[in-house]
């Protein structure tokens, strides 16, 4: 029997209203980048909660309504493929997080972000945490909301552009996705500043 992982920490700065932020879709060839900001109650716990990449699609979909119902506040920000091409994917990831923070119904006193870079948001103090989605519950929750909301959007967009298989690959650079780009050319939702073909 494998030893179970240590539970995630609820927050980085106890006593403050803290938002966790993460993004999804940064490495995709098509579609928007999504980010989520989540403020959880200090006593929130769910045994499945973890970095979205370590969960199955079924587990993520199971957790999404639980997180959305239990969160003190949550929001999702979106930056389009056209905007990504205009400002680059790093800046677009920051912008998506800022849009998510803008949409929160509760203003955080502190922000923690998965990764090692972030663009300051207003005057709110923040910390960047490498692999934070596997350490802090609020970042893990943000990773799940960003991923599930983006996957849902890409599945819907696949109905408009069925040849690319976005319902399966969600816009990521799979061999089948690149072959479809080679066969049919890029769609209006492809990121033209990315290397679409090898």
trRosetta pair geometry for C-beta under 8 A, 3 or more apart (Angstrom, degrees):
i j d omega theta_ij theta_ji phi_ij phi_ji
5 50 7.4 75 70 -109 151 126
7 45 7.1 -11 -163 -139 136 108
8 49 6.2 -86 18 109 137 108
8 50 7.1 -177 -47 -101 124 53
8 134 7.6 -142 -101 171 104 33
8 135 6.4 118 -141 152 84 21
8 136 5.9 109 179 -153 107 9
8 137 4.3 137 108 -63 126 72
8 140 5.8 -81 -111 -5 166 144
9 12 7.2 87 112 -76 130 50
9 135 6.2 -5 24 158 103 74
9 136 5.3 -39 71 -106 89 65
9 137 6.8 -135 88 -8 37 86
10 14 7.9 68 78 -94 106 88
10 40 6.6 -130 -165 93 86 123
10 42 5.7 84 140 -162 149 51
10 43 7.4 -23 -113 -85 155 15
10 44 6.4 133 -133 52 106 80
10 45 7.8 -64 -85 -71 104 76
10 136 7.6 10 125 -158 11 74
10 137 5.1 -18 -122 26 44 130
10 138 7.3 62 173 -28 50 92
11 14 6.0 138 77 -78 112 54
11 16 7.6 -165 152 64 144 79
11 18 4.5 121 -152 55 124 145
11 20 7.9 -136 -117 -52 72 103
11 40 7.6 -164 -64 61 97 99
11 42 6.8 -58 -1 -120 126 74
11 112 7.6 163 -160 2 68 137
11 136 6.7 60 -119 -155 26 112
11 137 7.5 -54 -54 46 53 95
11 138 6.1 39 -98 -8 75 128
12 18 6.4 178 42 -162 81 157
12 110 7.2 -131 74 133 102 133
12 112 4.8 119 3 -70 140 145
12 127 5.9 -132 141 53 160 139
12 129 7.0 -151 -87 -54 141 143
12 136 6.1 -32 -48 -104 89 143
13 16 4.6 -10 117 37 113 124
13 18 5.4 148 52 -78 95 133
13 109 7.9 -124 103 97 135 99
13 110 4.6 10 46 74 148 171
13 112 7.8 173 -2 -47 97 113
13 127 8.0 147 -38 2 111 127
14 42 7.2 75 -138 -137 82 121
16 108 7.8 65 147 -179 97 77
16 109 4.2 -122 -170 84 102 123
16 110 4.6 62 120 2 142 119
17 39 6.1 4 -178 -146 87 134
17 72 7.5 -120 -145 108 101 156
17 106 6.4 -118 -176 146 142 116
17 107 7.4 84 100 97 140 51
17 108 5.1 -149 118 -136 91 54
17 109 4.6 100 49 5 81 96
17 110 7.3 152 80 26 48 74
18 39 6.8 150 81 -125 40 83
18 108 5.9 62 -138 -157 20 115
18 109 6.9 -56 -70 61 55 78
18 110 4.6 -26 -107 75 86 98
18 111 7.1 167 -160 -89 69 23
18 112 6.4 23 178 -3 115 101
18 138 6.3 -177 112 17 96 170
19 37 4.7 7 179 -176 127 101
19 38 6.5 141 -155 66 72 30
19 39 5.0 -51 -91 -68 72 84
19 73 7.8 -48 -99 81 105 104
19 101 6.5 124 114 -112 164 91
19 104 6.6 -78 -100 -84 141 159
19 108 3.8 -98 -12 -62 104 154
19 110 7.5 -180 25 91 66 50
19 111 5.1 -18 66 -113 95 75
19 112 7.5 -178 90 29 49 63
19 138 6.7 -170 -172 166 27 135
19 142 8.0 83 170 -71 77 134
20 37 7.2 161 78 -152 41 52
20 38 5.3 -22 58 61 91 88
20 39 7.8 157 13 -82 71 38
20 40 7.5 4 9 -4 117 103
20 111 7.9 149 -94 -162 21 59
20 112 5.4 -23 -110 70 68 94
20 113 7.8 157 -162 -86 52 32
20 114 7.8 53 -179 -35 92 87
20 132 7.4 -168 -150 140 106 121
20 136 5.8 -177 -106 116 133 119
20 137 7.4 -162 -21 93 158 47
20 138 2.9 155 -12 121 124 90
20 139 3.8 -127 -170 -61 123 51
20 140 7.4 -9 140 20 158 47
20 141 6.4 103 69 51 132 92
20 142 4.7 -150 112 -11 91 126
21 35 6.3 16 -172 176 95 113
21 36 7.0 -179 -140 89 55 47
21 37 5.0 -15 -93 -99 87 76
21 38 7.9 167 -78 18 41 68
21 97 4.7 62 -177 -145 137 115
21 100 6.7 145 -127 81 100 135
21 101 7.1 -30 -88 -58 130 102
21 111 6.2 12 -8 -173 120 104
21 112 7.1 178 22 89 78 44
21 113 4.7 -21 68 -108 107 76
21 114 7.0 -136 95 9 60 78
21 118 7.8 101 77 -121 136 130
21 139 7.0 -23 49 -116 31 78
21 142 5.4 -150 -133 -177 19 165
22 35 6.7 -172 99 -148 32 76
22 36 6.4 -5 58 52 73 85
22 52 7.9 169 115 4 148 119
22 113 7.4 152 -77 -158 52 58
22 114 4.3 32 -104 14 96 131
22 132 7.6 -161 -79 83 108 104
22 133 5.5 61 -97 -81 152 116
22 139 5.5 97 -44 -169 114 77
22 142 4.2 135 22 109 91 106
22 143 4.1 -24 93 -75 158 71
22 146 5.5 -135 97 9 83 144
23 26 5.8 76 113 -49 124 107
23 33 5.9 8 -176 171 120 106
23 34 6.6 155 -158 88 67 47
23 35 4.2 -37 -97 -93 78 88
23 36 8.0 165 -94 13 36 62
23 93 4.7 -72 -48 -149 172 96
23 96 5.8 92 -117 84 111 134
23 97 6.5 -77 -64 -57 101 95
23 114 7.7 -144 17 63 68 112
23 146 5.7 -159 -150 -171 23 156
24 33 7.3 168 82 -163 44 65
24 34 4.9 -12 58 65 93 99
24 35 7.4 168 15 -85 66 41
24 52 7.4 -34 -90 76 122 156
24 143 7.1 116 -63 -159 102 59
24 146 3.9 157 -4 132 107 100
24 147 4.3 171 -104 -82 153 57
24 149 7.9 141 49 58 136 81
24 150 4.6 -154 100 13 121 148
24 151 7.9 -57 146 -32 146 79
25 28 4.7 -31 -163 1 75 128
25 31 6.3 -93 -157 100 136 106
25 32 6.7 53 116 104 158 50
25 33 4.5 -169 89 -119 106 57
25 34 5.6 81 13 16 127 80
25 146 7.9 -132 3 158 92 100
25 150 5.0 -148 -41 -163 125 153
25 170 7.6 -116 -101 147 92 106
25 171 6.6 26 -142 78 100 134
26 33 5.7 53 -84 -126 55 125
26 89 5.7 108 -160 169 79 120
26 93 5.6 11 -101 -82 114 125
27 172 6.5 31 103 -130 95 86
27 173 7.2 -89 150 3 91 104
28 31 5.8 -34 127 54 148 99
28 33 7.6 178 36 -85 112 74
28 170 6.9 -92 -108 122 128 78
28 171 3.7 34 -166 119 127 108
28 172 5.3 -75 -107 -82 75 48
28 173 7.4 171 -144 -31 36 72
28 191 7.5 117 104 -4 75 128
29 171 5.9 -158 52 176 64 75
29 172 7.2 91 5 -168 85 14
29 173 5.1 103 -36 -79 116 82
29 177 6.5 150 41 141 136 131
29 178 7.7 143 -39 -81 169 73
29 181 7.3 -76 143 -59 148 147
29 190 6.1 -15 146 -145 85 89
29 191 6.1 -144 -174 35 41 98
29 194 5.4 -159 -129 104 66 145
29 196 5.6 105 -162 -120 124 72
30 81 6.5 -22 -159 -95 48 143
30 164 6.8 7 21 163 166 158
30 166 6.8 -92 88 -96 130 121
30 171 4.1 -133 65 -137 80 102
30 177 7.8 -145 7 -171 119 125
30 186 7.9 -178 -91 -155 108 90
30 187 6.6 48 -135 52 134 111
30 189 5.1 65 -171 117 98 91
30 190 4.6 -48 -98 -100 92 59
30 191 6.5 -153 -91 -7 34 79
31 81 6.1 139 94 -57 3 112
31 150 7.4 112 139 -169 131 96
31 153 7.0 137 -163 112 124 109
31 154 5.3 -19 -107 -98 165 97
31 157 6.3 163 -102 56 110 164
31 166 7.0 122 -47 -143 132 136
31 170 7.6 -80 36 168 158 61
31 171 4.2 -97 18 -80 121 158
31 189 5.6 27 -74 162 50 117
32 78 5.0 22 152 -171 152 94
32 79 5.8 157 -162 77 96 42
32 80 5.0 -54 -96 -109 101 36
32 81 6.1 -101 -75 -37 50 66
32 84 7.6 174 -135 -30 49 120
32 96 7.9 137 163 -100 100 127
32 150 7.2 -138 83 -127 86 96
32 153 7.0 -32 43 120 111 152
33 78 7.6 156 80 -153 46 51
33 79 5.1 -8 56 58 92 99
33 84 6.3 114 -7 -83 111 123
33 89 6.8 125 -51 -151 148 82
33 92 5.3 109 36 130 137 112
33 93 5.8 -80 149 -87 151 65
33 96 5.2 -115 108 -41 95 153
33 150 7.8 -21 -158 -110 30 136
34 76 6.1 -16 -168 -172 105 107
34 77 7.1 148 -160 80 53 51
34 78 5.6 -19 -105 -101 72 72
34 96 6.2 167 -167 -170 17 139
34 146 4.7 162 114 -162 100 78
34 147 7.7 178 79 -66 127 22
34 149 5.5 180 -168 88 154 106
34 150 3.9 -146 10 -66 139 107
34 153 7.4 152 -61 21 133 140
35 76 7.1 157 83 -157 42 59
35 77 4.8 -12 61 59 94 99
35 93 6.7 114 -66 -165 125 61
35 96 3.6 129 3 124 113 103
35 97 4.3 -92 153 -72 159 58
35 99 7.2 119 58 56 110 90
35 100 4.9 -118 104 -16 92 136
35 142 7.5 1 178 175 68 110
35 146 5.4 -16 -135 -112 24 127
36 74 6.6 -2 -175 -172 106 96
36 75 7.0 169 -150 88 64 41
36 76 5.0 -29 -97 -101 80 71
36 77 7.5 -179 -83 17 31 72
36 100 5.5 171 -141 -141 22 149
36 141 7.7 -114 118 122 132 69
36 142 4.1 -177 91 -156 97 72
36 143 7.5 -137 48 -44 117 15
36 144 7.9 -58 49 66 158 51
36 145 3.8 117 -117 87 166 113
36 146 4.1 -134 -5 -53 100 82
36 149 7.1 133 -69 16 114 133
37 73 8.0 -9 113 115 94 95
37 74 6.9 174 89 -149 56 51
37 75 5.5 -1 53 56 95 86
37 77 7.5 44 -9 -11 100 107
37 97 6.7 103 -62 -161 101 69
37 100 4.0 149 -5 130 98 110
37 101 4.8 118 -61 -76 165 61
37 103 7.7 148 43 59 117 86
37 104 5.7 -73 100 -60 127 117
37 108 7.7 -119 175 -22 122 135
37 111 7.8 -46 -137 -132 114 105
37 142 6.1 9 -106 -116 19 123
38 67 6.7 -38 -136 176 143 116
38 71 5.4 -96 -158 -125 90 136
38 73 7.7 176 -150 93 39 56
38 74 4.6 4 -111 -111 75 95
38 138 5.2 -171 92 -163 95 76
38 139 8.0 -178 50 -79 109 18
38 141 4.3 -121 109 102 167 115
38 142 4.5 -150 7 -66 108 79
38 145 6.4 143 -61 8 121 141
39 71 6.2 105 70 -176 57 94
39 72 4.3 -63 110 66 103 109
39 73 4.6 29 40 49 116 85
39 74 7.1 -148 29 -67 64 58
39 104 6.8 83 -8 -151 117 131
39 106 5.7 -88 48 76 160 124
39 108 6.0 -167 -84 -86 120 100
39 138 6.8 5 -116 -136 28 127
40 44 4.2 -87 173 22 116 151
40 67 7.9 -64 -96 -148 105 82
40 70 7.0 19 -140 120 85 101
40 71 5.7 -69 -95 -119 58 70
40 72 6.5 142 -147 3 8 93
40 137 5.8 -67 43 115 165 113
40 138 4.9 -144 7 -89 109 86
40 141 6.1 133 -60 4 122 159
41 44 4.7 123 61 -43 81 93
41 70 6.7 -93 11 165 110 90
41 71 7.8 -168 -15 -138 74 27
41 72 5.8 132 -62 -50 64 98
44 70 5.8 119 -123 145 116 129
44 71 7.9 17 -91 -92 156 49
44 137 6.1 170 92 143 108 149
45 49 7.7 -140 -167 20 41 134
45 137 7.6 -87 -102 -110 48 152
46 49 4.5 99 71 -27 95 107
46 63 6.8 142 115 -127 153 99
46 66 6.2 91 -96 137 157 143
48 55 7.0 73 170 -117 98 123
48 59 5.6 -156 -175 -164 130 109
48 62 7.0 -7 102 93 169 121
48 63 5.8 -142 100 -75 122 115
49 63 6.4 133 -92 -139 68 138
49 67 7.9 120 -108 -79 111 107
49 137 5.8 32 137 -136 145 87
49 140 5.3 102 168 116 91 137
49 141 6.7 -21 -147 -68 120 78
49 144 7.7 -91 -137 -26 74 145
50 54 4.9 -70 128 76 126 123
50 55 5.9 150 67 -52 101 101
50 133 7.9 71 159 147 50 81
50 134 6.5 19 -169 -121 81 68
50 140 5.7 -106 -179 -149 11 134
51 54 4.7 75 72 6 92 108
51 55 7.5 -177 91 -11 49 90
51 131 7.5 -46 -82 -165 143 74
51 133 4.0 92 -112 121 86 102
51 134 4.2 -27 -35 -69 122 80
51 140 5.8 -89 -68 -119 39 90
51 143 5.9 -20 -149 92 54 164
52 55 5.7 -65 -153 35 41 111
52 60 5.7 55 -147 -106 93 121
52 133 6.8 -58 8 176 76 138
52 140 7.3 157 -36 -165 68 64
52 143 4.1 -151 -7 133 108 100
52 144 4.6 169 -87 -84 106 56
52 146 7.6 -133 -10 61 160 86
52 147 4.3 164 163 2 158 152
52 148 7.8 -139 -137 -31 134 81
53 133 7.6 84 13 106 96 140
53 143 7.6 -67 -13 166 77 134
54 134 7.0 82 -12 -101 141 105
55 59 4.0 -125 -174 89 106 126
55 60 5.1 132 107 -55 127 81
55 63 7.3 -42 -166 2 165 138
55 144 7.2 14 40 -104 151 104
56 59 4.6 98 52 5 77 101
56 60 7.1 -140 94 -4 41 85
57 60 5.7 -54 -149 36 33 111
57 61 6.3 28 155 -15 66 108
57 151 7.5 -173 -135 179 105 167
58 61 5.9 -58 -147 40 29 108
58 62 6.3 33 152 -23 64 107
59 62 5.5 -53 -147 34 32 115
59 63 6.3 26 156 -16 66 108
60 63 5.9 -61 -148 39 30 106
60 64 6.5 45 154 -41 65 98
60 144 5.3 -171 -144 -147 86 92
60 147 6.1 -75 -157 97 147 123
60 148 5.2 -177 149 -71 110 107
61 64 5.8 -33 -145 9 33 119
61 148 6.2 147 -89 -128 58 125
62 65 7.9 -73 -180 34 29 91
62 66 7.2 15 143 -8 63 120
63 66 5.3 -70 -155 45 45 115
63 67 5.7 42 155 -23 82 107
63 141 7.8 -139 154 -122 118 69
63 144 5.3 -56 98 -175 126 157
64 67 6.0 -60 -148 36 26 107
64 68 6.3 19 160 -14 64 111
64 144 6.2 -153 -81 145 69 106
64 145 6.4 123 -131 -99 85 63
64 148 4.6 -99 -84 87 135 170
65 68 5.5 -55 -139 42 35 111
65 69 6.0 32 161 -19 68 109
66 69 6.1 -60 -147 39 24 106
66 70 6.1 5 162 -5 63 117
67 70 6.2 -69 -137 46 24 99
67 71 5.8 35 166 -40 66 108
67 74 6.8 89 140 -77 95 161
67 141 4.7 161 -140 -151 132 106
67 144 6.2 144 -15 83 159 129
67 145 6.2 -127 104 -59 142 104
68 71 6.2 -38 -133 15 23 115
68 74 5.9 -109 -118 55 62 147
68 145 7.2 122 -68 -106 90 117
71 74 4.2 50 103 -34 164 109
71 141 6.9 151 -85 160 115 148
72 106 5.7 -39 137 26 103 158
73 104 4.7 80 141 -162 132 90
73 105 4.8 -157 -125 50 120 80
73 106 4.0 -164 -22 24 145 101
74 104 7.4 -32 -129 -113 5 83
74 141 7.5 -102 -108 141 127 117
74 142 7.9 -169 -140 -96 98 69
74 145 6.2 -163 -180 -95 130 168
75 100 4.8 158 101 -164 91 66
75 101 7.4 176 67 -64 126 13
75 102 7.7 -125 120 70 155 54
75 103 3.5 168 -167 94 149 107
75 104 5.0 -125 1 -69 127 56
75 105 7.8 144 -53 -15 116 70
76 100 5.7 -33 -148 -109 15 102
76 103 7.4 -37 48 70 37 150
76 145 6.1 -139 -80 146 104 108
76 146 6.7 158 -130 -98 96 57
76 149 4.9 -38 -129 78 161 176
77 95 7.4 -154 149 129 132 58
77 96 4.3 154 105 -175 105 56
77 97 6.3 -159 48 -66 141 9
77 98 6.8 130 -141 68 170 45
77 99 3.0 132 -141 82 120 97
77 100 3.5 -102 -13 -40 103 72
77 101 7.5 -19 -39 9 137 58
77 102 7.3 89 -93 34 121 98
77 103 6.7 176 -73 7 83 123
78 96 6.3 20 -112 -128 10 98
78 99 6.8 -87 31 101 43 151
78 153 7.9 130 -118 -79 134 170
79 83 4.8 -112 -178 89 88 134
79 84 6.2 114 127 -59 107 80
79 92 4.3 -180 116 -168 151 92
79 93 7.7 -115 32 -66 143 25
79 95 5.1 89 -84 90 137 113
79 96 4.5 -99 -9 -65 106 93
79 99 7.2 166 -57 4 84 142
80 83 4.7 99 56 8 77 100
80 84 7.0 -129 103 -6 44 86
81 84 5.4 -49 -149 32 35 117
81 85 6.6 36 153 -19 65 102
81 189 5.2 132 6 -167 152 54
81 190 6.6 134 -174 101 151 11
81 191 4.9 -130 -156 -77 97 72
82 85 5.8 -54 -154 34 32 111
82 86 6.5 29 149 -19 64 108
83 86 5.5 -57 -148 36 36 112
83 87 6.1 -11 169 15 72 109
83 92 5.9 131 117 -116 95 110
83 95 7.2 -114 151 90 132 155
84 87 7.0 -81 -136 53 21 78
84 88 7.2 -10 -176 171 59 10
84 89 5.5 26 -159 -90 105 65
84 92 4.4 -6 -104 -67 71 166
84 191 5.3 -48 98 -122 131 117
84 193 7.3 -149 125 41 84 118
85 191 5.8 -178 -64 -156 91 71
85 192 5.4 34 -115 46 139 87
85 193 4.7 156 -130 -10 74 111
87 91 4.3 -105 146 93 106 131
87 92 5.7 138 79 -59 106 79
87 95 7.0 63 92 -21 155 143
88 91 5.1 78 66 19 85 103
88 92 6.7 -153 96 -10 38 95
88 193 7.2 -103 -106 120 61 157
89 92 5.3 -55 -140 40 33 116
89 93 6.3 41 157 -26 66 99
89 191 7.6 33 -74 -163 107 155
89 194 7.9 61 -49 -75 130 104
90 93 5.8 -51 -155 28 30 111
90 94 6.9 27 149 -13 62 103
90 117 7.2 -13 -163 102 114 142
91 94 5.6 -52 -152 37 38 112
91 95 6.2 40 149 -21 68 106
91 119 7.5 49 -131 -38 65 145
92 95 5.4 -52 -144 37 34 114
92 96 6.3 39 154 -23 65 101
93 96 5.8 -49 -148 32 30 112
93 97 6.7 29 152 -15 62 104
94 97 5.8 -58 -155 37 33 110
94 98 6.3 33 149 -19 67 106
94 118 6.5 140 -116 -154 98 51
94 119 4.0 58 -165 14 144 116
95 98 5.5 -52 -146 37 34 113
95 99 6.3 36 154 -20 66 103
96 99 5.7 -52 -148 35 31 111
96 100 6.5 33 151 -19 63 103
97 100 5.6 -52 -150 35 34 112
97 101 6.3 33 151 -17 66 105
97 113 6.8 24 -149 -121 158 118
97 118 7.3 -73 88 -140 161 99
97 121 7.5 -107 121 -68 100 132
98 101 5.6 -54 -146 39 33 111
98 102 6.2 43 151 -27 65 103
98 119 7.3 -38 -52 80 121 111
98 121 5.6 -178 -111 -112 84 105
99 102 5.4 -45 -146 30 33 118
99 103 6.6 26 156 -16 62 108
100 103 6.0 -64 -153 38 30 107
100 104 7.3 50 148 -43 62 89
100 142 7.9 92 153 -146 157 111
101 104 5.8 -30 -158 -4 40 116
101 108 7.3 -76 -143 19 100 116
101 111 7.1 -18 -105 -105 135 136
101 121 5.4 12 87 -167 168 154
104 107 6.7 133 97 -90 117 37
104 108 6.9 9 109 -23 168 90
107 124 7.9 -150 173 -84 92 134
108 111 5.7 105 102 -71 145 75
108 124 6.2 74 90 -160 90 147
109 124 7.0 -171 -170 -143 21 100
109 125 7.9 4 151 41 61 93
110 124 6.8 179 -105 174 23 96
110 125 5.5 -26 -118 79 78 91
110 126 6.9 149 -172 -95 63 44
110 127 7.7 10 178 3 106 93
111 118 7.7 -174 115 166 122 158
111 121 6.2 57 -10 41 164 129
111 124 5.6 78 -13 123 109 121
111 125 7.4 179 28 98 77 43
111 126 4.0 -25 72 -107 98 99
111 127 7.7 177 93 27 57 56
112 126 6.8 166 -85 -161 32 74
112 127 5.1 -13 -113 66 81 90
112 128 7.7 152 -162 -99 61 21
112 129 5.7 11 -176 -3 107 122
112 132 6.2 -166 151 -166 109 149
112 136 6.1 -1 104 81 148 171
112 138 6.9 101 55 81 112 118
112 139 6.0 -78 107 -59 105 113
113 118 4.4 115 48 -77 164 138
113 126 6.2 26 -9 178 108 122
113 127 7.4 -175 25 92 75 44
113 128 5.0 -34 71 -109 99 69
113 129 7.0 152 73 21 45 75
113 132 7.0 119 108 41 28 158
113 139 7.5 130 -149 -112 15 115
114 128 7.9 7 119 -159 9 72
114 129 6.5 -49 -111 72 40 81
114 130 8.0 70 -170 -133 58 20
114 131 7.4 10 -152 -136 91 6
114 132 4.3 -143 -103 55 65 104
114 133 4.8 13 -105 -36 139 93
114 139 5.0 131 -57 -170 96 125
114 142 7.5 -165 -13 83 115 121
114 143 6.6 57 -31 -71 158 110
115 118 7.3 133 79 -53 107 86
115 128 5.8 -57 90 -165 64 109
115 129 7.7 55 39 65 30 42
115 130 6.6 24 -153 -102 19 54
115 132 7.3 -67 0 14 41 111
116 128 5.2 108 -140 135 25 134
116 130 5.4 13 -63 -73 94 95
117 128 6.3 66 -21 -119 12 161
118 121 7.8 -52 160 -21 111 94
118 126 5.8 -97 98 125 149 146
118 128 5.2 -175 -7 -76 110 109
120 123 7.8 20 166 -109 119 29
120 124 7.9 164 -172 57 79 64
120 126 6.8 -175 -120 20 63 125
121 124 5.5 -21 88 47 91 110
121 126 6.8 86 25 -46 96 138
128 132 7.7 -129 178 -31 47 138
129 132 3.2 92 91 -80 110 116
129 135 6.3 -112 153 59 134 137
129 136 6.7 72 82 -4 161 127
129 139 7.0 -116 65 -52 124 164
131 134 5.1 -32 168 37 93 111
131 135 6.4 91 115 -20 80 108
132 135 5.3 -72 -143 45 43 109
132 136 5.4 -16 -180 23 87 111
132 139 4.3 -32 128 123 102 177
133 136 7.6 -58 -102 52 21 75
133 139 4.8 -121 -90 131 54 103
133 140 5.1 116 -168 -90 66 57
133 142 7.6 -113 -107 67 96 88
133 143 4.2 54 -135 -38 132 150
134 140 7.1 96 -83 -85 26 106
135 139 7.2 22 61 51 76 133
136 139 4.5 71 76 15 103 106
136 140 6.6 -174 90 -10 50 87
137 140 5.5 -57 -144 39 32 113
137 141 6.1 34 156 -22 67 105
138 141 5.7 -48 -145 35 31 113
138 142 6.5 34 152 -19 62 104
139 142 5.5 -52 -149 36 35 113
139 143 6.3 39 151 -24 66 101
140 143 5.6 -51 -149 31 32 113
140 144 6.6 31 152 -18 64 103
141 144 5.8 -55 -152 35 33 110
141 145 6.5 27 154 -14 67 106
142 145 5.9 -56 -144 40 33 106
142 146 6.1 32 158 -18 67 108
143 146 6.0 -54 -144 38 27 110
143 147 6.1 24 158 -17 63 112
144 147 5.9 -59 -144 40 27 109
144 148 6.0 15 164 -12 66 112
145 148 6.2 -58 -136 42 27 102
145 149 5.9 22 166 -14 65 112
146 149 6.3 -62 -144 41 21 105
146 150 6.2 16 160 -14 61 114
147 150 6.0 -64 -147 40 25 107
147 151 6.1 24 159 -19 65 110
148 151 5.7 -50 -140 37 31 111
148 152 6.3 35 157 -21 62 105
149 152 5.8 -54 -151 34 29 113
149 153 6.5 29 152 -18 63 106
150 153 5.6 -56 -150 36 34 111
150 154 6.2 29 155 -17 69 106
150 170 7.1 74 128 -173 96 119
151 154 5.8 -56 -145 39 31 108
151 155 6.3 35 155 -22 65 105
151 170 5.5 -47 -117 -114 73 131
152 155 5.8 -54 -150 33 29 113
152 156 6.6 27 152 -15 63 106
153 156 5.7 -58 -153 38 33 110
153 157 6.2 30 152 -17 68 108
154 157 5.5 -51 -141 40 35 111
154 158 6.4 51 152 -34 63 98
154 166 4.7 -129 173 165 94 111
154 167 7.3 176 125 -85 83 35
154 170 4.5 94 95 -144 161 65
154 171 5.5 -114 -128 -18 135 106
155 158 5.6 -43 -154 19 31 120
155 159 7.9 40 147 -25 54 91
155 166 7.0 -159 -86 118 30 89
155 167 4.8 69 -130 -120 72 75
155 170 7.7 -27 -50 -99 71 79
156 159 6.1 -43 -172 13 41 112
157 160 5.7 -53 -164 35 52 110
157 161 6.4 -6 153 28 81 102
157 166 5.8 -37 88 99 96 157
157 189 6.4 111 -176 -114 139 178
158 161 6.5 -80 -135 68 33 70
158 162 6.0 69 166 -106 73 53
158 164 7.1 -128 -124 69 79 89
158 165 7.1 -9 -137 175 121 13
158 166 3.8 -154 -81 66 97 95
158 167 4.0 -151 88 -41 172 84
159 162 6.7 13 -137 -69 24 91
161 164 5.4 12 132 13 107 114
161 166 6.8 57 82 -1 100 127
161 187 4.8 2 -127 -108 152 155
161 189 6.9 -140 -4 30 155 124
162 165 7.9 49 175 -64 51 39
163 180 5.3 158 140 -159 86 117
163 183 7.6 -132 168 89 126 115
163 184 5.1 81 121 -34 151 165
164 169 7.6 -100 147 51 81 121
164 171 7.9 29 139 -98 129 56
164 177 6.0 41 -174 -137 84 77
164 180 4.7 161 -112 117 53 149
164 181 7.3 48 -117 -59 102 72
164 184 7.6 -114 -66 58 79 138
164 187 6.6 -77 -36 -19 142 130
165 168 4.7 -37 172 41 97 110
165 169 5.2 62 112 5 101 106
165 174 7.7 -72 94 63 131 133
165 176 5.7 -3 36 124 160 120
165 177 6.2 -120 62 -84 109 73
165 180 6.4 -175 7 -34 99 154
166 169 6.2 -71 -117 62 35 78
166 170 6.0 73 -171 -110 70 19
166 171 5.5 26 -129 -53 101 70
166 177 8.0 78 -79 -114 60 112
167 170 8.0 19 -160 -68 8 57
168 176 7.8 -8 89 84 132 143
169 172 5.1 -130 171 49 88 80
169 174 4.5 -118 -122 9 132 129
169 176 6.7 -168 -50 73 138 105
169 177 4.8 -132 102 -57 167 122
171 177 7.4 113 -152 -141 22 149
172 177 6.9 166 84 -2 49 160
173 177 6.1 -135 -141 76 30 129
173 178 6.2 42 -165 -54 78 106
174 177 4.5 98 54 4 80 103
174 178 7.1 -151 91 -3 43 85
175 178 5.9 -58 -148 39 31 108
175 179 6.3 34 152 -22 65 106
176 179 5.6 -51 -146 35 32 114
176 180 6.5 35 153 -21 64 103
177 180 5.8 -54 -153 33 31 112
177 181 6.7 32 149 -18 64 102
178 181 5.6 -49 -150 34 37 113
178 182 6.4 38 150 -19 66 103
178 196 7.1 158 -126 160 77 62
178 197 6.0 124 -164 -116 99 57
178 198 6.5 31 -171 -12 153 91
179 182 5.5 -54 -150 37 34 113
179 183 6.1 28 153 -17 67 109
180 183 5.6 -57 -141 41 32 108
180 184 5.7 -16 174 21 70 113
181 184 6.9 -73 -124 57 19 78
181 185 6.9 -10 -170 177 56 10
181 186 5.7 18 -145 -80 99 65
181 190 7.0 105 -117 -110 118 151
181 196 5.1 -143 171 162 157 112
181 197 6.1 -150 104 -68 122 88
182 197 5.9 101 -76 -112 92 122
184 187 8.0 14 116 -58 115 81
186 190 3.8 -100 -164 45 110 153
186 192 6.8 129 124 -92 167 78
186 196 5.8 -68 -81 -133 117 168
187 190 5.2 122 51 -20 67 95
190 194 7.6 -120 171 51 83 111
190 196 6.0 30 179 -104 133 133
191 194 4.2 58 95 0 109 114
191 196 7.8 170 69 -73 67 96
192 196 7.7 -32 -124 -35 40 124
195 198 7.4 68 145 -96 114 37
